[in-house]
Amino acid sequence: DYGKIIKLNLKTLNIEILSMGHRNPQGLLYIKNLNSIISTEHGPLGGDEVNIFKLDQEEIPNFGWSISSYGEHYGDVVQRNKQIYEKFPLYKSHKKYGFKEPLMYFTPSIGISEIIQIGSTKFLFSSLKDKSIYIFDIDDKYESKNLIRIKVGERIRDIINTKVGIFLFLEDSSSIGRIIF
């Protein structure tokens, strides 16, 4: 089940594959009003992704890992990894190779982490490497718009949305931050 998002029925222990082609999911969120799943995942060297898919699709969406990625194999330059790239190329298109394109991707990597919903179609995700939070909307075509980056200055490991604000677990200082809207 590597690289898959699965649904587990705790009563029957039946497993259903919801999506595949994921490298390293970090955040996972069920969006009730859109009947969808949105996930954040680390790419290899670059290519962090935000992916979204509807739960009522007939086909299981495939996001392309380990064939398509906007990142690179570790070790950096293609020439130094010539044998790896000959055997395992990372194509810079998902759609061209029959996979679902990410909602958005980040190259260089931002160290994407958790994602939360802060409005009916508004979302916020955090980052470790970039030490920022990002806010964006999803339109009726399931495309992202209005991406805003807010620098926090610390690695953000986790975020939680509550009735009294959004709480950030700040890793560098082992502290809790609070955002009030």
C-alpha positions as CSV (number, residue, x, y, z in Angstrom):
1,D,0.0,0.0,0.0
2,Y,3.0,2.3,-0.4
3,G,2.2,5.6,-2.1
4,K,-1.6,5.3,-1.5
5,I,-4.2,7.0,0.5
6,I,-6.6,4.4,1.8
7,K,-9.9,4.3,3.6
8,L,-10.1,1.8,6.5
9,N,-13.4,0.6,7.8
10,L,-12.6,0.0,11.5
11,K,-15.6,-2.3,12.0
12,T,-15.0,-4.6,9.1
13,L,-11.3,-3.9,8.5
14,N,-12.0,-3.5,4.8
15,I,-9.6,-1.3,2.9
16,E,-10.4,0.9,0.0
17,I,-7.8,2.7,-2.1
18,L,-8.8,6.3,-2.5
19,S,-5.7,7.6,-4.5
20,M,-2.2,6.6,-5.4
21,G,1.0,7.9,-6.8
22,H,2.0,9.8,-3.6
23,R,5.6,10.1,-2.4
24,N,5.4,11.3,1.2
25,P,2.1,12.7,2.4
26,Q,2.3,15.2,5.3
27,G,-1.2,16.6,5.7
28,L,-4.5,15.0,4.9
29,L,-7.9,16.6,5.1
30,Y,-11.4,15.5,4.3
31,I,-13.4,18.5,2.9
32,K,-17.0,17.7,3.7
33,N,-18.7,20.5,1.7
34,L,-16.7,19.5,-1.5
35,N,-16.8,15.7,-0.8
36,S,-13.1,15.7,-1.5
37,I,-9.7,14.9,0.0
38,I,-6.8,17.4,-0.1
39,S,-3.3,16.4,0.8
40,T,0.1,18.0,1.1
41,E,3.2,15.9,0.3
42,H,7.0,16.3,0.2
43,G,8.5,15.9,-3.2
44,P,12.1,14.6,-3.6
45,L,14.5,17.5,-4.1
46,G,11.8,20.1,-4.7
47,G,8.4,19.4,-6.1
48,D,6.4,19.6,-2.8
49,E,2.7,19.2,-3.8
50,V,-0.8,20.0,-2.8
51,N,-3.2,17.4,-4.3
52,I,-7.0,17.3,-4.3
53,F,-9.5,14.7,-5.6
54,K,-13.2,14.1,-5.4
55,L,-14.4,11.0,-3.5
56,D,-17.2,10.2,-6.0
57,Q,-14.9,9.6,-8.9
58,E,-15.1,6.3,-10.7
59,E,-11.4,6.0,-11.3
60,I,-8.8,6.0,-8.6
61,P,-6.7,9.1,-9.1
62,N,-3.0,8.6,-9.7
63,F,-0.7,11.5,-8.9
64,G,2.3,10.0,-10.7
65,W,5.0,9.2,-8.1
66,S,7.6,7.8,-8.9
67,I,7.4,8.6,-12.6
68,S,6.3,12.3,-12.6
69,S,7.6,14.9,-10.2
70,Y,8.5,18.6,-10.4
71,G,11.4,17.8,-8.1
72,E,14.7,16.0,-8.8
73,H,16.4,12.9,-7.4
74,Y,18.7,13.7,-4.4
75,G,22.2,14.3,-5.5
76,D,21.1,17.3,-7.5
77,V,22.3,17.6,-11.1
78,V,21.1,15.1,-13.7
79,Q,24.6,14.5,-15.0
80,R,25.8,13.2,-11.6
81,N,22.8,10.9,-11.4
82,K,22.8,9.8,-15.0
83,Q,22.3,6.1,-14.3
84,I,19.5,6.9,-11.9
85,Y,17.8,9.2,-14.4
86,E,18.2,6.6,-17.2
87,K,16.4,4.0,-15.1
88,F,14.1,6.2,-13.1
89,P,13.4,9.5,-15.0
90,L,11.3,12.1,-13.2
91,Y,9.1,13.6,-15.9
92,K,8.1,17.3,-15.5
93,S,4.5,16.7,-16.5
94,H,1.9,14.5,-14.8
95,K,-0.9,14.9,-17.3
96,K,1.3,14.0,-20.3
97,Y,2.0,10.6,-18.8
98,G,-1.6,9.9,-17.7
99,F,-1.4,11.2,-14.2
100,K,-3.4,13.8,-12.3
101,E,-1.6,17.2,-12.0
102,P,-1.1,18.6,-8.5
103,L,-3.3,21.5,-7.4
104,M,0.0,23.3,-6.9
105,Y,3.7,22.5,-6.4
106,F,6.7,24.2,-5.0
107,T,10.2,24.0,-6.5
108,P,12.4,24.6,-4.7
109,S,10.9,22.7,-1.8
110,I,9.2,24.6,1.0
111,G,9.0,21.6,3.4
112,I,5.2,21.5,3.2
113,S,3.5,20.2,6.3
114,E,-0.1,20.3,7.6
115,I,-3.2,21.7,5.9
116,I,-6.5,22.9,7.4
117,Q,-9.7,24.4,6.1
118,I,-10.5,28.0,7.2
119,G,-13.6,28.7,5.0
120,S,-15.8,26.8,2.7
121,T,-13.3,27.0,-0.1
122,K,-10.3,28.6,1.7
123,F,-7.4,26.6,3.1
124,L,-4.2,27.2,5.0
125,F,-1.0,25.1,5.0
126,S,2.2,25.3,6.8
127,S,5.9,24.8,5.9
128,L,9.0,23.6,7.7
129,K,11.8,24.7,5.4
130,D,10.2,28.0,4.3
131,K,9.0,28.8,7.8
132,S,5.8,30.3,6.4
133,I,2.0,29.7,6.2
134,Y,0.2,29.8,2.9
135,I,-3.5,30.7,2.4
136,F,-5.4,30.0,-0.9
137,D,-8.8,29.4,-2.3
138,I,-10.2,26.6,-4.5
139,D,-12.6,27.7,-7.3
140,D,-15.5,25.7,-8.8
141,K,-13.1,24.1,-11.3
142,Y,-11.0,22.7,-8.5
143,E,-8.1,25.1,-9.3
144,S,-6.2,27.1,-6.8
145,K,-6.3,30.9,-6.7
146,N,-5.3,33.8,-4.5
147,L,-2.2,32.2,-3.0
148,I,-0.8,34.3,-0.1
149,R,2.5,33.6,1.7
150,I,2.9,34.8,5.3
151,K,6.4,34.5,6.8
152,V,6.4,33.2,10.4
153,G,10.1,32.8,10.8
154,E,10.0,29.3,12.5
155,R,9.5,25.7,11.3
156,I,5.8,25.0,11.6
157,R,5.3,21.3,12.3
158,D,1.5,21.3,12.9
159,I,-1.6,23.5,12.7
160,I,-5.0,23.1,14.3
161,N,-8.1,25.2,13.5
162,T,-10.3,25.7,16.6
163,K,-13.2,28.0,17.6
164,V,-10.7,30.4,19.4
165,G,-8.2,30.6,16.6
166,I,-5.6,28.7,14.6
167,F,-2.8,27.2,16.7
168,L,0.7,26.6,15.2
169,F,3.2,24.2,16.7
170,L,6.5,26.1,16.2
171,E,9.3,23.6,16.1
172,D,12.4,25.8,16.5
173,S,11.4,27.3,19.9
174,S,9.0,24.4,20.9
175,S,6.3,27.0,21.3
176,I,2.7,27.4,20.3
177,G,1.6,30.3,18.1
178,R,-2.0,31.5,17.8
179,I,-3.7,33.3,14.8
180,I,-7.0,35.0,15.5
181,F,-9.1,36.0,12.5
